[in-house]
């Protein structure tokens, strides 16, 4: 009986260790998917060809999500410095549906966000990126590789994102 228990523990530990993605091999990095979205003015934008030179932060949010707004408002206070230091561009992707998407420009303009804001009312990009709940933030390198991902928000998470951004910019 003790042997079966030990074997079960070893197998479970092996499974957990193998399921965690700790690799940073560039060949294994997931690419930013190609999805057509619209900006707040109705212009189509393809996510795989955003035409940006530096790293990209993609942050999924919604007007009804308090932690989302808290995260993006916190980053807003730091964003200009981040841009100067790293050349980063933040793309805020709203997952507001047909009922609430009219509130997106009202909120964004009221907060004077300098971000590129894209609309994903059908959740196509959200599904392609594997987002289950918001806020969900990704860091994308210059080659379109997803190099960092963080779900939810707690004060201080922006500092972790900034450290990842600095490491990426140093490469």
C-alpha positions as CSV (number, residue, x, y, z in Angstrom):
1,X,0.0,0.0,0.0
2,X,2.8,2.4,0.9
3,X,4.4,1.6,-2.5
4,X,1.2,2.5,-4.4
5,X,0.9,5.8,-2.4
6,X,4.6,6.7,-3.2
7,X,4.1,5.8,-6.9
8,X,1.0,8.0,-7.0
9,X,2.9,10.9,-5.4
10,X,5.8,10.6,-7.9
11,X,3.4,10.4,-10.9
12,X,1.4,13.4,-9.7
13,X,4.6,15.4,-9.0
14,X,5.9,14.5,-12.5
15,X,2.6,15.5,-14.1
16,X,2.6,18.9,-12.3
17,X,6.2,19.6,-13.2
18,X,5.7,18.7,-16.9
19,X,2.5,20.8,-17.2
20,X,4.2,24.0,-16.1
21,X,5.7,26.0,-19.0
22,X,9.1,27.1,-17.8
23,X,10.7,27.1,-21.2
24,X,11.9,30.3,-22.8
25,X,13.1,28.6,-26.0
26,X,12.0,31.0,-28.8
27,X,10.9,28.2,-31.0
28,X,8.3,27.2,-28.4
29,X,6.8,30.7,-27.9
30,X,3.2,31.2,-28.9
31,X,2.7,33.8,-31.6
32,X,0.2,36.6,-31.6
33,X,-2.8,35.3,-33.6
34,X,-4.2,37.0,-36.6
35,X,-7.7,38.4,-35.9
36,X,-9.5,41.4,-37.4
37,X,-10.9,43.8,-34.9
38,X,-12.1,47.4,-35.0
39,X,-10.8,50.4,-33.2
40,X,-13.1,52.9,-31.5
41,X,-13.6,54.7,-34.8
42,X,-14.7,51.6,-36.7
43,X,-11.4,51.1,-38.6
44,X,-10.3,47.5,-39.1
45,X,-7.1,46.4,-37.5
46,X,-5.4,43.0,-37.8
47,X,-3.9,41.9,-34.6
48,X,-0.9,40.1,-36.2
49,X,0.2,43.2,-38.0
50,X,-0.2,46.1,-35.6
51,X,2.7,47.8,-37.3
52,X,4.5,48.6,-34.1
53,X,8.3,48.7,-33.8
54,X,8.7,47.9,-30.1
55,X,7.2,45.5,-27.6
56,X,3.5,45.4,-27.2
57,X,1.4,45.0,-24.1
58,X,-2.1,43.5,-24.9
59,X,-4.5,44.0,-22.1
60,X,-8.0,42.4,-22.2
61,X,-10.6,44.5,-20.2
62,X,-14.2,45.5,-20.0
63,X,-16.1,48.5,-18.8
64,X,-17.9,46.4,-16.2
65,X,-14.6,45.0,-14.8
66,X,-13.3,47.0,-11.8
67,X,-9.9,45.3,-11.6
68,X,-9.4,45.8,-15.4
69,X,-10.0,49.5,-15.1
70,X,-7.8,49.7,-12.0
71,X,-4.9,48.0,-13.8
72,X,-5.2,50.2,-16.9
73,X,-5.6,53.4,-14.9
74,X,-2.5,52.5,-12.8
75,X,-0.5,51.7,-16.0
76,X,-1.7,55.0,-17.5
77,X,0.1,56.9,-14.8
78,X,3.4,55.1,-15.7
79,X,2.9,54.6,-19.5
80,X,4.7,57.7,-20.8
81,X,7.8,56.7,-18.9
82,X,7.6,53.1,-20.0
83,X,7.2,54.3,-23.6
84,X,10.3,56.5,-23.4
85,X,12.4,53.8,-21.8
86,X,11.3,50.8,-23.8
87,X,9.3,51.9,-26.8
88,X,6.3,49.8,-25.7
89,X,2.8,50.3,-27.0
90,X,-0.2,49.2,-25.0
91,X,-3.2,47.8,-26.8
92,X,-6.3,47.7,-24.6
93,X,-8.7,45.1,-26.1
94,X,-12.3,45.6,-24.9
95,X,-14.4,42.5,-24.6
96,X,-17.6,44.5,-24.1
97,X,-20.5,43.0,-26.0
98,X,-23.1,44.8,-28.2
99,X,-25.0,45.9,-25.1
100,X,-22.1,47.7,-23.4
101,X,-19.5,48.5,-26.2
102,X,-21.0,52.0,-26.5
103,X,-19.6,52.7,-23.1
104,X,-16.0,52.0,-24.1
105,X,-15.3,55.4,-25.9
106,X,-17.0,57.2,-23.1
107,X,-14.8,55.6,-20.5
108,X,-11.6,55.8,-22.5
109,X,-12.0,59.4,-23.4
110,X,-13.0,60.3,-19.9
111,X,-9.8,58.8,-18.6
112,X,-7.7,60.3,-21.4
113,X,-6.0,56.9,-22.1
114,X,-3.2,57.2,-24.7
115,X,-3.6,53.5,-25.5
116,X,-4.7,51.9,-28.8
117,X,-8.1,50.6,-28.0
118,X,-9.6,47.7,-30.0
119,X,-13.0,46.2,-29.8
120,X,-13.6,42.4,-29.5
121,X,-17.4,42.3,-29.0
122,X,-17.7,38.7,-30.4
123,X,-14.7,37.4,-28.3
124,X,-12.8,36.2,-31.4
125,X,-9.4,37.5,-30.3
126,X,-10.1,36.6,-26.7
127,X,-10.7,33.0,-27.7
128,X,-7.6,33.0,-30.0
129,X,-5.5,34.2,-27.1
130,X,-6.9,31.7,-24.6
131,X,-8.4,34.3,-22.3
132,X,-11.0,33.0,-19.9
133,X,-11.5,36.0,-17.7
134,X,-10.4,39.6,-17.5
135,X,-8.2,41.4,-16.8
136,X,-5.6,39.3,-18.8
137,X,-2.4,41.0,-19.9
138,X,0.2,39.8,-22.3
139,X,3.6,41.0,-23.3
140,X,4.6,40.5,-26.9
141,X,8.1,40.9,-28.3
142,X,9.1,42.6,-31.6
143,X,8.7,39.3,-33.4
144,X,5.1,38.7,-32.3
145,X,5.9,36.1,-29.7
146,X,4.0,36.1,-26.4
147,X,6.7,36.2,-23.8
148,X,4.7,36.9,-20.6
149,X,1.1,36.5,-19.5
150,X,-0.7,37.5,-16.4
151,X,-4.3,37.0,-15.3
152,X,-6.3,39.1,-12.8
153,X,-4.9,42.2,-11.1
154,X,-3.6,43.1,-7.7
155,X,-1.7,46.3,-6.8
156,X,1.9,45.8,-7.7
157,X,1.3,43.6,-10.7
158,X,2.2,46.5,-12.9
159,X,5.7,46.4,-11.3
160,X,6.1,42.7,-12.4
161,X,5.0,43.7,-15.9
162,X,7.5,46.5,-16.0
163,X,10.3,44.2,-14.9
164,X,9.4,41.8,-17.7
165,X,9.2,44.7,-20.1
166,X,12.7,45.8,-19.1
167,X,14.1,42.3,-19.5
168,X,12.6,42.1,-23.0
169,X,13.9,45.5,-23.9
170,X,17.4,44.6,-22.8
171,X,17.6,41.7,-25.3
